[in-house]
Amino acid sequence: MPTITKYLAAGLFALGAATIAPIPLALAHSGAHPAMWDTAHLMGMPIYNDQHQKIGTISHVMVSPMGNKTEVVLSVGAFVGGNKQVEVPLAHLTMSGSNMMMHGATKAALEALPAYQGGGDG
């Protein structure tokens, strides 16, 4: 094994990357996948409730390092200094036609949630 390859392999192992296997070509996707959302399209998307009232807007999307938890930060209400941001699980949102819905939610309920503090560890 050439020396540079040894150092690269040792470095990747030290970073924990040695446990990550390459994705087999047969599993790689090309083109759109109907069951997946492109986060670029989610940013700024309005959220509606069952009464078709706009209750917030997606400000950003966060994914845990292991990929097992996805949260969205919603901008809701008008507060001094700007809109309040709150964090909710992405699983609470669904697509209905071209609208993103949060069933059972109200603007007041979202505004009552603790303010998102940043840092992505919700």
C-alpha positions as MATLAB code, in Angstrom:
seq = 'MPTITKYLAAGLFALGAATIAPIPLALAHSGAHPAMWDTAHLMGMPIYNDQHQKIGTISHVMVSPMGNKTEVVLSVGAFVGGNKQVEVPLAHLTMSGSNMMMHGATKAALEALPAYQGGGDG';
ca = [
       0.000    0.000    0.000;
       1.553    3.363   -0.956;
       2.473    5.591    1.989;
      -0.103    8.317    1.194;
      -2.858    5.685    1.109;
      -1.758    4.370    4.525;
      -1.947    7.870    6.040;
      -5.295    8.553    4.406;
      -6.716    5.250    5.635;
      -5.350    5.883    9.152;
      -6.824    9.401    9.155;
     -10.232    8.216    7.992;
     -10.204    5.439   10.572;
      -9.326    7.949   13.311;
     -12.266   10.097   12.235;
     -14.612    7.126   12.354;
     -15.073    7.130    8.589;
     -13.792    3.578    8.279;
     -17.193    2.330    9.363;
     -18.926    4.111    6.473;
     -19.220    1.861    3.458;
     -19.520    3.321   -0.033;
     -23.027    3.333   -1.510;
     -23.416    0.572   -4.079;
     -24.051    1.982   -7.549;
     -27.284   -0.023   -7.751;
     -28.690    1.971   -4.807;
     -27.687    5.400   -6.114;
     -30.528    7.598   -7.359;
     -30.635    9.863  -10.328;
     -33.531   12.217  -10.905;
     -36.451   13.036   -8.631;
     -37.689   10.600   -6.007;
     -41.451   10.949   -5.399;
     -41.242   10.087   -1.677;
     -38.536   12.638   -0.848;
     -38.599   16.402   -0.287;
     -35.864   18.683   -1.549;
     -34.961   20.936    1.390;
     -34.219   23.806   -0.989;
     -37.914   23.801   -1.884;
     -38.982   23.616    1.766;
     -37.174   26.811    2.753;
     -39.645   29.688    2.941;
     -42.617   27.398    2.341;
     -45.790   28.521    4.124;
     -47.448   26.083    6.546;
     -51.240   25.851    6.706;
     -53.596   24.250    9.219;
     -56.816   22.297    8.641;
     -58.752   25.543    8.177;
     -56.300   26.560    5.412;
     -54.974   29.414    7.565;
     -51.297   30.241    7.192;
     -49.752   29.468   10.584;
     -46.050   29.802    9.823;
     -43.224   29.562    7.328;
     -40.314   27.107    7.223;
     -37.174   29.019    8.086;
     -34.752   26.063    8.008;
     -34.469   22.287    8.200;
     -32.161   20.392   10.569;
     -31.090   16.747   10.420;
     -29.375   14.936   13.285;
     -25.860   13.616   12.596;
     -27.191   10.046   12.455;
     -30.043   11.085   10.142;
     -32.677    9.629   12.452;
     -34.230   12.958   13.491;
     -35.362   15.785   11.250;
     -36.721   19.025   12.640;
     -37.963   22.199   10.992;
     -37.755   25.683   12.400;
     -40.888   27.670   11.704;
     -41.200   31.414   11.717;
     -44.500   32.251   13.433;
     -46.275   35.399   14.584;
     -45.156   38.978   14.759;
     -43.109   39.812   17.841;
     -41.001   42.792   18.813;
     -37.791   42.490   16.833;
     -39.232   40.103   14.230;
     -40.966   36.769   14.014;
     -40.639   34.118   16.700;
     -38.992   30.882   15.593;
     -40.076   27.508   16.969;
     -38.850   23.976   16.316;
     -41.155   21.074   15.396;
     -40.550   17.553   14.040;
     -40.739   17.367   10.258;
     -42.998   14.323   10.761;
     -45.738   16.717   11.945;
     -45.948   18.211    8.439;
     -47.618   16.658    5.408;
     -48.095   17.704    1.801;
     -51.644   18.226    0.610;
     -51.584   19.041   -3.080;
     -49.045   21.847   -3.325;
     -49.549   23.011    0.291;
     -47.573   22.003    3.361;
     -50.015   21.239    6.181;
     -49.736   20.856    9.940;
     -52.964   19.124   10.925;
     -54.488   20.102   14.243;
     -52.175   23.093   14.691;
     -53.116   26.687   15.319;
     -51.041   29.818   15.081;
     -51.659   30.423   18.817;
     -50.391   26.908   19.685;
     -47.204   27.440   17.667;
     -46.654   30.883   19.199;
     -46.975   29.294   22.659;
     -44.042   26.918   22.002;
     -40.641   27.821   23.444;
     -38.557   29.979   21.126;
     -35.944   28.146   19.084;
     -32.541   29.018   20.529;
     -30.380   27.835   17.655;
     -27.582   25.356   17.711;
     -29.493   22.571   16.004;
     -29.735   20.288   19.018;
     -33.407   21.104   19.737;
];
